[in-house]
């Protein structure tokens, strides 16, 4: 495999850089990287791996672009609202670098598809935003023996590490058990500084390039913690748990993470027999004002203190924008032992 004259123009600043040069650029061209998620972390990871010339990039995400994403997911524009993130990302990135091949998976990562997908790539980069997916990604990476570049964000703080690199520690070595669902809110509930995923995602891309090119000190058996408010970086060392064996995937990662099972109903099914149900909208006030499909409105953050207001004389359908917050609301409702059947509106109200 050789670089074309156009590729040499594209990657000139790499080619004249010691430690990369043409040899390193060819390694990048031959590499295959799978990015989990095309959201806050996935956007900068995808942008910089594309610009660097990683030959094949897979992107898996079943979500669509929402206006609230634009505060931090700068790969997208207002014109992309409602469109598939994975497809839109690949189309836009192709215009950045036409020498990169994109594998687009407009679907959710599951126990059923993870192992077969991971086997097609050299490195996995995790840009997911929930613990169920993080444990699934970790376990599938271990089973398929792929290095995993991990990143996470929380309000003003981010974390980066590399797991399962040449036999190093894994995510489970660092976090043996998941936090309780009510102890791990996501950015749709607590917010996130807009520039933070750009910083953390860029660090993930940096580790990925180092692994591919075989340069520098890879961040394995270490956890980098970045505090954007204080501009502090802390690196913690951790040891591999040699007693831990991961040979099969969990049957249900939501259950493993303490997320109670939820029955679902589609919007089409709901509209066929709407009078059978009470509706509960758990989105924020501004979302409710813009659009709703009826029913009560109690924002997720207020729900625990307003449980006595929830209408339960019919089966209850809980909804939000995408089905994530409504799922968390259902966990709160189930723990309160409401005397009615509760269903989640699959995919949300938009």
N, C-alpha and C positions, 0 to 999 in steps of 0.2 A: 504493500500500500504506500502510495506517495501523495504528497500535497500538490495540488494543481497550482498554476501561477496565480489564479484568483484567490485561492486559499492562502497563499503566501502573502498576498497583499492584505487579506483580512486579518491575519494573525501576526503581522510584522512585529508588533511589540512583544509578543511571546518569543518569536524566533530569535530576536536579538537579546533575549534575557537569559543570563546564565542560569543553570539548573532546569530550564525548560528547553529552549532551542527547538530544532526540528524533531529531535528524538522525542521530547516531551509532547510536542504538538501532535505527533503521530499517535502517541499513547492516548491522548485525549480523543482523537478522531476514531480510534478503535473502541473506545469505552462505551459501555451501555449502562445508563443510570436510570433508575425508576424513582420518580418523585411522588410521594403520597400527599395529595392535596394540592390545589392550585389557589390557595387562599393567602392569608397574611404572610406566612413563612414560604409557602410554595412559590409565590410571585418572584421575590428576589432570587431564590434558588434557581428557578427556571431561567430568569433573565441572565444571570451571570454564568450559568453552565452553558447556555446557548451562545452567549458572546464568546466564551472561552473555546468553543468548538468541540464540545463533547458530541461524539458522532451520532449516538442514538439516545434519545431521551424519551422515557415513558412518563406519562402524567395520568394519574387516576383521580377522578373527582366527579361525584354525581350531582354537585350543587350548581346553582345558577347565580349569576351576578346580581347582587342587590345594591341599592344606592348606599346603604350603610357601609358596604365594603370599600367604597372609593376613598375613604379617609386614610386607608393604609395599603390597599391592594392596588398599587398604582400602575399595574399592567393593564387595567381596565378603564373604560370611560363611560360617560353617561349613556352613550349609544349602545353599550353592551348589557344594560340592565335587562334581566330576564333571560339572557342567553347562557348557554352552557359554559362554565368556567374552563373546563379542560379543552373543549373545542376552540373557544375564543383565544385562550392562551397560546395554543399551538399555531393558530392562524397568524396571530400577531408576531410571535417569535420567529416564524418562518421568514417574515419580512426583515427581521433583524439579522438573521444568518441563514441563508438558503442552503448552506452546506450541512445542516443538521437534519437528521431524520427524526420525526416525532411519532410515537405510538400513543394514540389517544384512547383512553378508557373512560367513557362517560358512564361510570357505574360506581357503586360502593365497593370498597375493599371488604371482603368477607372471609370466613373460614373456608368457603368453598373455592374461591379463586386465588387466594393469597399465595399458596405454594407454587402453583403453576405459573403465576405471573413472575414471582421472584426468581424462579429458575432461569428466566430469560435475560437477567440483568447481572451486572458485575457488582453494583453498589446500590443500596437502598437509602433514600433520604426521606426522613419522616417530617412532614409538615402538618401532621394531624393536630386536632385541637381537643381531643378527648382521650380519657384513659383507656377505654375499651379498645380503641384502634391502636394506641401505643403498645399495649401488651400484645395484641395480635401481630403487629408489625415486628416487634422484638422476637416473638416466638418463631414466626415464619422465617425471619432472618437467620436465627440460630439453626433451625432445621435445614435450611437450604445453604447454610454456611456462607452468608453474604455479610460484608461489613455494613453497619447501619449508622448513618450520620443523623444524630438526634438533635432536635431543637424544640424549645417550648417558650411561651411568653405568658406573663401574668402582670397586668396593669403596667408597671414601670420596670419590670425585671424580666430577664431572659436567661435561659440555660442552653448550653451546647455541650455535646459529648459525642464520642465515637464508640459504638458498642460492637462486640463480636469481631474485632479486628485482629486477625492472626491469633485467635484463641483468647482474646482479652475478655474482660467482664462484660456483662450484658445489662440491659435496663432493669432486669429483675434482681441483679446483684445490688444495684443502687436503690431500687424501690421494690422490695420483695412482695409487698401487699399494696393494693390501691387504696387511696383515701375513700372515705365515705362520699356518696354522691353529693350530699349537701355541704361538703367541705371543699368542693372543687368547682366553683362557678366558672363559666367561660366568659369570653369578652363581651358576648351579647347581654350579659347580666351585670358585669362590673366595669366594662370598658377596657381599653388598652391604648397606650400612647401610640399615635400613628406611625412614628418613625421606628418604633422598637422592632417590629417584625423585619423591617429592612436591614437593621443592624444584625439581628440574630440570623436571618436567612443568608446574609452575605457571609457570615462566619461559617455557616453550614456549607455553602458553596466552596469556600476556601479549603475546608477540611477535605471535601470531595476531590478537589483538584490536586491537593497534596497526596492523597491516597493513589490517585490515578498515575501521577507523574513520579511517585516514589521520592518525594522531596520533603524536607522539613521534619518536624516532630509532630506526629499525628496525636490528636487529643484522646487517647484511649486510656482507660482506667483513671480518668480524670473528668471532673465536671467543672466547666467554666460557668460562673454566675456573674451576670452583668447587671449592674444597677444604673439605670439611665439618669436618675435624679442626682446621685452623688458622683457619677462618672467613675465608679469603682468596678474593677474586675477582680474576682476571687477565683482561684482554682483549687478545688478540693480533690484529694486523692482517694480512691476507693479500691478495694481488693475484689478480685474475682471469687465468687462463691463456688469452690470446687466440688461441693456436695450437690449442687443444683444441676439437674438433668432436664433438658427440654427436648423431647423426642416426638411429641404429638401436640397438635393444637387443642386448646380448650374447646369444649362443646359449645359454650355460650360465653362470650367475653363480657357481654352486658351483665349477665348473672354473676360472673367472677368479680366484676367491679361493683357489685351490690346494687345494680340497677334492676328494679322490679320489672317483670315482663308486662307489656302493655298490648292490649287489643287495639287494632287500628281500623279505621274506616276511611274510604276515599271520599273526596268531595262529590264525585258523581253518585256514589251510593247514598251519601247524606242528602243530596238534593232530591233523590227519588222518594224519600220518606221523612222530610225534615221535621214534620210535626211530631214525630216519635221522640225527638231528642230535645234536651236543653243544650245550649251552646255556651261555652266559657272561653272568652278571648283573654289570653294572658300576655299579650304584647304591651308595649309602652303606649302612653297617651297619644303621642304624635303619630304612631302607626295606626291607631284606632281612628283618629281623625281623618287620615288619608283614605282609609279603605277598611271595610269590615263586612262580615257575612251575618251579622246579627248576634243576638245572645248577650249574656252578661259580659262585663269587662272588669277584670281584676288583674292588674299587672302581676307578673310572677313574683316580684320582690315583695308585694303586699299580701300574697296569698295566705301565708301562715297566720297572719293576724286577722284575716277576714274569712276564715273557713265557714263561720256560721252564716255567711251571706250566700253561699253557693246553693243554687237551686237543685234539689235532688228528687223532685217528684216524677221525673222522667230519666231515661238513660242520658248520661252526660257525655257530650263530645267536647274535648278541649282542643283549642287550636292556637297557633302562632304563625309566624312567617314560613317556617320550614319544617316544623315538627319536633325541633330540638327542645325549645323552651316548654312546649306543651307536654313533652315527655317528662321533663323535670317536674312540671306542675302535677302531673298524674302521680309521680312518686310521693309528693307531699299529700295529695288527696287520699291515696291508698293507705298511707301510714295513719291517717286520721280516721280510718274506718267509716267512711261515708257509706250510707246504706243505699247505694245505687250502682249500676254498672257504669264504668268509665271507659271511654274510648279516645284514642288519639287520632286527630285528623292527619292522615298520612300525607306527607309532603307539604303541609301547611295550607294556608288559604290563598296563596298566590302561585 
